[in-house]
Amino acid sequence: MKTNIDTIGVDANVLFKDCAAENVPENRVDSIMVWAQAANKATGIVTTTRVTHATPAGTFAHTSNRDWEDDYAMSFDGVDPVVCSDIAEQLVESTPGKNFKVIMGGARTYFLPNTVNDVETGRGRRRDGKNLVDQWQAANPTGSYVTSVQQLLALNLTRTEKILGLFSPSHMEYYLESATANNPTLEQMTRSAIAVLQKDPNGFVLLVEGGRIDQAHHDGRAKLALEEAFQFDLAVSAALEMTQREDTLIIVTADHAHTMSINGYPTRGNPLLGLAKDLSDVDGKPYTTLSYANGLGYSTAFSANGVRPDLTDVDTTADSFRQPATVPLGSETHGGDDVGIFAIGPQAHMFQGVYEQNYIAHTMAYAACIGPGLTFCNANF
């Protein structure tokens, strides 16, 4: 169903930052993971962002503020963490999060108290003294907690029943900036997750998010965004390889667009990250094939006196380069475009045309024969 902006797992009766309303049972809504677990299916989440971030949180959390990822974040809004649970807490302590067999991504410091050192840098963020990693391990004595790619790849996945993988203090590093981070790739996490989940005889539901595509766009760095998209594509390929089309529905979509555009008349074979071959017919200077409608790249697009800089000798393919942006903003915004949705497997034909986003969960449930609504298994043909 539709929800209010910045709220998760609650209906429209819950307004932004309304702690009391989010605790009313009638205001809470189930996710596809609740329906899957009720059908005794294995469940899991994999992301390159924090595991407490909006998309993974949408599978397990009930909150009136998507930013309440730990009790420290809640303190800035004066919220009593005893009254309302933060997102990390809900993942470890509440259903359906505590029942996930796979949890992989970033946000390690969001699970650790500020009295405990993080394995990479600094200390945890939590002010309530809770060590949610220790709690998870106590509740899952046969599970595996890993913090590096080496530890993940060393697991015997045929014997591993559960994985908690927290690979970075916050979001996982961009792929192009992760050489020293000891992070697994999204593909490696996806392969490990499927290897664990597909052992369940009742099947599984897995969310895989290439979440840093979005964040690279917000930063105006198209090269990083495109590389993150390529890494996501490798994860999709791994899922296709490791599952059977006859019994596994795979859906690929996005939650929104961005303001990046591909423009001009670059010749065939011209680098996508390069300059269009033709010059502006106004100021006679080259322009990039990729640009943003707004964002941090405004400084690339215009100098202090409002004149466009000459990019002829600028390395527009550098990892750090920000594509030009028309409107100066501290963060590039989302776009209003419809986004694509692609599906393969059982009932994939139901994803054709234009739909409201809340249609997707019901169709997944229909195909998987789970949830309270009409399903393929109980439909009268």
C-alpha positions as CSV (number, residue, x, y, z in Angstrom):
1,M,0.0,0.0,0.0
2,K,1.0,3.6,-0.3
3,T,2.8,5.2,2.7
4,N,3.8,8.7,3.6
5,I,7.2,9.9,2.5
6,D,10.1,8.9,4.7
7,T,8.1,6.4,6.6
8,I,8.6,2.6,6.4
9,G,6.4,-0.4,7.1
10,V,3.4,1.7,8.3
11,D,0.3,3.0,6.6
12,A,-0.8,6.6,5.9
13,N,-2.1,7.1,9.4
14,V,1.5,7.5,10.5
15,L,3.0,10.9,9.8
16,F,6.7,11.7,9.6
17,K,8.4,11.4,13.0
18,D,5.3,10.3,14.8
19,C,6.8,7.8,17.2
20,A,3.5,7.0,19.0
21,A,1.6,6.3,15.9
22,E,4.2,3.9,14.5
23,N,3.7,1.7,17.6
24,V,0.0,1.2,17.0
25,P,-0.4,-2.3,15.7
26,E,-3.2,-1.4,13.3
27,N,-0.9,1.2,11.6
28,R,1.8,-1.4,10.8
29,V,1.8,-3.3,7.5
30,D,3.4,-6.6,6.5
31,S,6.2,-6.9,3.9
32,I,6.8,-9.7,1.4
33,M,9.3,-11.2,3.9
34,V,6.6,-11.6,6.6
35,W,4.4,-13.5,4.0
36,A,7.4,-15.6,3.0
37,Q,8.4,-16.6,6.5
38,A,4.7,-17.5,7.3
39,A,5.1,-20.0,4.4
40,N,8.3,-21.4,5.9
41,K,10.5,-19.9,3.2
42,A,14.0,-18.8,3.9
43,T,14.6,-15.0,3.6
44,G,17.5,-12.6,3.3
45,I,18.8,-9.1,2.3
46,V,21.9,-8.1,0.5
47,T,22.9,-4.5,-0.2
48,T,25.9,-2.3,-0.8
49,T,24.4,0.4,1.5
50,R,23.9,0.1,5.2
51,V,21.6,-2.8,6.0
52,T,19.5,-0.3,7.9
53,H,19.0,2.0,4.9
54,A,15.6,2.6,3.3
55,T,15.4,-0.2,0.8
56,P,16.5,-3.1,3.0
57,A,14.6,-1.6,5.9
58,G,11.5,-1.7,3.8
59,T,11.6,-5.5,4.2
60,F,11.5,-5.6,8.0
61,A,11.2,-2.3,9.8
62,H,8.2,-0.2,11.1
63,T,9.2,3.4,11.6
64,S,7.9,6.9,11.1
65,N,11.4,8.1,10.0
66,R,13.7,6.2,7.7
67,D,16.7,8.0,9.2
68,W,16.2,6.4,12.7
69,E,18.7,3.8,11.8
70,D,20.1,3.6,15.3
71,D,19.4,5.1,18.7
72,Y,22.0,7.8,18.1
73,A,20.2,9.0,15.0
74,M,16.9,9.1,17.0
75,S,18.4,11.3,19.7
76,F,18.6,14.2,17.3
77,D,14.9,14.2,17.1
78,G,14.5,13.9,20.8
79,V,12.9,10.4,20.5
80,D,13.0,8.1,23.5
81,P,14.6,4.9,22.1
82,V,12.8,2.9,24.8
83,V,9.5,3.9,23.3
84,C,10.3,3.4,19.7
85,S,12.8,0.9,18.4
86,D,15.5,2.0,15.9
87,I,15.9,0.1,12.6
88,A,19.1,-1.8,13.5
89,E,17.4,-2.9,16.7
90,Q,14.3,-4.1,14.8
91,L,16.5,-6.1,12.4
92,V,18.1,-8.1,15.3
93,E,15.3,-8.2,17.8
94,S,11.9,-8.2,15.9
95,T,10.1,-10.3,13.3
96,P,10.8,-10.6,10.4
97,G,14.3,-9.3,10.6
98,K,15.5,-11.6,13.4
99,N,14.4,-14.6,11.2
100,F,16.5,-13.6,8.2
101,K,19.0,-16.3,7.3
102,V,21.2,-13.8,5.4
103,I,22.0,-10.2,6.2
104,M,24.8,-8.6,4.3
105,G,25.9,-5.0,3.7
106,G,27.3,-2.1,5.7
107,A,26.4,-0.3,8.9
108,R,28.6,-2.2,11.4
109,T,28.9,0.8,13.8
110,Y,25.1,1.1,13.9
111,F,25.1,-2.3,15.7
112,L,27.9,-1.6,18.2
113,P,27.9,0.5,21.4
114,N,30.2,3.6,21.5
115,T,32.3,1.8,24.1
116,V,33.3,-0.9,21.6
117,N,36.0,-0.4,18.9
118,D,35.0,-1.1,15.3
119,V,37.3,-3.6,13.5
120,E,38.2,-1.0,11.0
121,T,38.1,2.4,12.5
122,G,36.7,4.3,15.5
123,R,34.0,3.1,17.8
124,G,30.4,2.1,17.5
125,R,27.6,4.6,17.5
126,R,25.0,3.2,19.9
127,R,24.3,5.1,23.1
128,D,22.0,2.5,24.7
129,G,24.9,0.1,25.4
130,K,23.4,-2.6,23.2
131,N,25.8,-4.7,21.2
132,L,23.5,-6.0,18.5
133,V,26.2,-8.1,16.9
134,D,26.6,-10.0,20.2
135,Q,22.9,-10.4,20.5
136,W,22.6,-11.8,17.0
137,Q,25.4,-14.3,17.7
138,A,23.8,-15.3,21.0
139,A,20.5,-15.9,19.2
140,N,22.2,-17.7,16.3
141,P,25.0,-19.9,17.8
142,T,25.4,-21.8,14.6
143,G,25.4,-18.7,12.4
144,S,28.5,-16.9,11.0
145,Y,29.3,-13.3,11.6
146,V,31.8,-11.9,9.0
147,T,33.4,-8.5,8.4
148,S,35.6,-9.0,5.4
149,V,35.6,-10.7,2.0
150,Q,38.2,-13.1,3.2
151,Q,36.0,-14.3,6.0
152,L,32.9,-14.6,3.7
153,L,34.8,-16.6,1.0
154,A,36.2,-18.9,3.7
155,L,32.8,-20.0,4.9
156,N,31.7,-23.5,4.1
157,L,28.3,-22.5,2.6
158,T,27.0,-26.1,2.5
159,R,27.1,-26.1,6.3
160,T,26.4,-22.4,7.0
161,E,22.8,-21.9,8.1
162,K,22.9,-18.1,8.7
163,I,25.2,-15.2,7.8
164,L,25.4,-11.7,9.3
165,G,27.9,-9.8,7.2
166,L,28.7,-6.2,8.1
167,F,31.5,-5.2,5.9
168,S,31.8,-1.4,6.5
169,P,31.3,1.0,9.4
170,S,28.6,2.8,7.3
171,H,27.8,2.3,3.6
172,M,30.1,-0.1,1.8
173,E,32.7,1.7,-0.3
174,Y,32.1,2.4,-4.0
175,Y,33.5,-0.5,-6.1
176,L,36.1,1.8,-7.7
177,E,37.2,3.1,-4.3
178,S,37.2,-0.3,-2.4
179,A,40.7,-1.6,-3.2
180,T,41.8,-1.5,0.4
181,A,38.4,-2.0,2.0
182,N,38.4,-5.8,2.1
183,N,34.8,-5.8,1.0
184,P,33.1,-8.5,-1.0
185,T,31.5,-7.5,-4.3
186,L,27.7,-7.4,-4.7
187,E,28.1,-10.5,-6.9
188,Q,30.1,-12.4,-4.2
189,M,27.5,-11.5,-1.6
190,T,24.7,-12.6,-3.9
191,R,26.3,-15.9,-4.7
192,S,26.9,-16.6,-1.0
193,A,23.3,-15.6,-0.1
194,I,21.7,-17.9,-2.7
195,A,24.0,-20.7,-1.8
196,V,22.7,-20.5,1.8
197,L,19.1,-19.8,1.1
198,Q,18.5,-22.3,-1.7
199,K,19.1,-25.2,0.7
200,D,15.7,-24.6,2.1
201,P,13.2,-27.1,0.7
202,N,10.4,-24.5,0.7
203,G,12.3,-22.0,-1.4
204,F,13.4,-18.5,-0.5
205,V,12.9,-14.7,-1.0
206,L,16.0,-12.6,-1.3
207,L,16.3,-8.8,-1.8
208,V,19.5,-7.7,-3.6
209,E,20.2,-4.0,-3.8
210,G,22.9,-2.1,-5.7
211,G,22.2,0.8,-3.5
212,R,25.3,2.8,-4.2
213,I,24.2,3.5,-7.8
214,D,21.8,6.0,-6.3
215,Q,24.4,7.5,-4.0
216,A,27.0,8.0,-6.7
217,H,24.4,9.9,-8.8
218,H,23.6,12.1,-5.7
219,D,27.3,12.9,-5.6
220,G,27.2,13.8,-9.3
221,R,29.8,11.1,-10.2
222,A,28.5,9.3,-13.2
223,K,31.5,7.0,-13.6
224,L,31.0,5.6,-10.1
225,A,27.3,5.2,-10.7
226,L,27.8,3.3,-14.0
227,E,30.3,1.0,-12.4
228,E,27.9,0.3,-9.5
229,A,25.3,-0.5,-12.1
230,F,27.7,-2.9,-13.9
231,Q,28.4,-4.6,-10.5
232,F,24.6,-4.9,-10.0
233,D,24.4,-6.5,-13.5
234,L,26.9,-9.1,-12.4
235,A,24.8,-9.9,-9.4
236,V,21.7,-10.4,-11.6
237,S,23.8,-12.7,-13.8
238,A,24.8,-14.7,-10.8
239,A,21.2,-15.1,-9.7
240,L,20.2,-16.3,-13.2
241,E,23.1,-18.7,-13.2
242,M,22.4,-20.2,-9.8
243,T,18.6,-20.6,-10.1
244,Q,16.2,-22.3,-12.5
245,R,13.9,-20.3,-14.7
246,E,11.1,-22.8,-14.1
247,D,10.8,-22.2,-10.4
248,T,12.4,-18.9,-9.6
249,L,10.9,-15.5,-10.3
250,I,13.6,-12.8,-10.6
251,I,12.5,-9.2,-10.7
252,V,14.8,-6.2,-11.5
253,T,13.6,-2.7,-11.0
254,A,14.5,0.7,-9.4
255,D,12.7,2.9,-6.9
256,H,13.2,6.1,-8.8
257,A,15.2,7.8,-11.6
258,H,17.9,10.5,-11.4
259,T,18.5,13.7,-13.4
260,M,21.4,12.4,-15.5
261,S,21.0,12.7,-19.2
262,I,22.8,11.4,-22.3
263,N,22.9,14.3,-24.7
264,G,24.3,15.8,-27.8
265,Y,25.6,14.0,-30.9
266,P,28.6,12.0,-29.9
267,T,30.0,9.8,-32.7
268,R,29.8,6.0,-32.6
269,G,32.6,4.7,-30.3
270,N,33.0,8.0,-28.5
271,P,33.7,7.4,-24.8
272,L,30.5,7.7,-22.8
273,L,32.4,9.6,-20.1
274,G,34.1,11.8,-22.7
275,L,33.2,14.9,-24.6
276,A,30.8,15.2,-27.4
277,K,32.7,15.7,-30.7
278,D,30.6,18.7,-31.7
279,L,31.2,22.1,-29.9
280,S,28.5,24.3,-28.4
281,D,27.2,26.6,-31.1
282,V,27.0,29.4,-28.5
283,D,30.4,29.5,-26.8
284,G,32.4,27.2,-29.0
285,K,33.5,24.9,-26.2
286,P,33.1,21.1,-25.9
287,Y,30.6,19.6,-23.5
288,T,30.3,16.2,-21.8
289,T,28.0,13.5,-23.2
290,L,26.7,12.9,-19.6
291,S,25.4,15.8,-17.5
292,Y,23.0,16.4,-14.6
293,A,20.1,18.8,-14.3
294,N,21.3,19.7,-10.8
295,G,23.8,18.8,-8.1
296,L,27.4,19.3,-7.1
297,G,28.6,19.4,-10.7
298,Y,27.5,23.0,-11.0
299,S,31.1,24.0,-10.2
300,T,32.2,22.0,-13.2
301,A,29.6,23.6,-15.5
302,F,30.1,27.3,-14.6
303,S,33.0,29.3,-13.2
304,A,32.6,32.1,-10.6
305,N,31.8,34.7,-13.3
306,G,29.1,32.4,-14.9
307,V,31.3,31.4,-17.9
308,R,31.5,27.8,-18.8
309,P,35.0,26.3,-18.3
310,D,36.8,24.8,-21.2
311,L,36.9,21.0,-20.6
312,T,39.2,20.2,-23.6
313,D,42.1,19.3,-21.4
314,V,40.2,18.0,-18.4
315,D,40.1,14.3,-17.7
316,T,36.4,13.7,-17.6
317,T,37.0,10.0,-17.2
318,A,38.6,10.4,-13.8
319,D,36.9,8.6,-10.9
320,S,36.6,12.0,-9.0
321,F,35.2,14.0,-11.9
322,R,31.7,15.4,-11.4
323,Q,29.6,15.8,-14.6
324,P,28.4,19.3,-15.2
325,A,25.1,20.2,-13.5
326,T,22.7,23.1,-14.4
327,V,21.4,24.0,-10.9
328,P,23.8,24.1,-7.9
329,L,22.6,21.8,-5.1
330,G,24.5,20.0,-2.3
331,S,23.1,16.7,-3.6
332,E,21.7,15.8,-7.0
333,T,18.0,14.9,-6.8
334,H,15.9,12.1,-8.0
335,G,14.0,12.4,-11.3
336,G,10.4,12.0,-12.0
337,D,10.7,9.4,-14.7
338,D,8.9,6.1,-14.8
339,V,11.5,3.3,-14.1
340,G,11.8,0.0,-15.9
341,I,10.8,-3.3,-14.4
342,F,12.0,-6.6,-15.8
343,A,11.1,-10.1,-14.8
344,I,11.9,-13.7,-15.8
345,G,10.5,-16.9,-14.4
346,P,7.0,-18.0,-13.2
347,Q,4.3,-15.3,-13.7
348,A,6.9,-13.0,-15.3
349,H,4.2,-12.1,-17.9
350,M,2.4,-10.1,-15.2
351,F,5.1,-7.4,-15.3
352,Q,4.2,-5.7,-18.6
353,G,3.1,-2.1,-19.0
354,V,2.9,0.6,-16.5
355,Y,2.0,-0.1,-12.8
356,E,1.9,1.6,-9.5
357,Q,4.8,0.5,-7.3
358,N,2.6,-1.1,-4.7
359,Y,1.4,-3.6,-7.3
360,I,4.7,-5.3,-7.3
361,A,4.5,-6.9,-3.8
362,H,1.1,-8.4,-4.5
363,T,2.3,-9.9,-7.8
364,M,5.3,-11.4,-6.1
365,A,3.1,-13.0,-3.5
366,Y,0.7,-14.2,-6.3
367,A,3.6,-15.9,-8.1
368,A,5.1,-17.4,-4.9
369,C,1.8,-18.6,-3.5
370,I,2.3,-16.7,-0.3
371,G,0.4,-13.9,1.6
372,P,-3.2,-13.3,2.4
373,G,-4.4,-12.4,-1.1
374,L,-5.2,-14.3,-4.3
375,T,-2.3,-16.5,-5.4
376,F,-1.6,-18.6,-8.4
377,C,-2.1,-21.8,-6.3
378,N,-5.6,-20.9,-5.2
379,A,-6.8,-19.1,-8.3
380,N,-9.7,-20.6,-10.2
381,F,-8.9,-20.9,-13.9
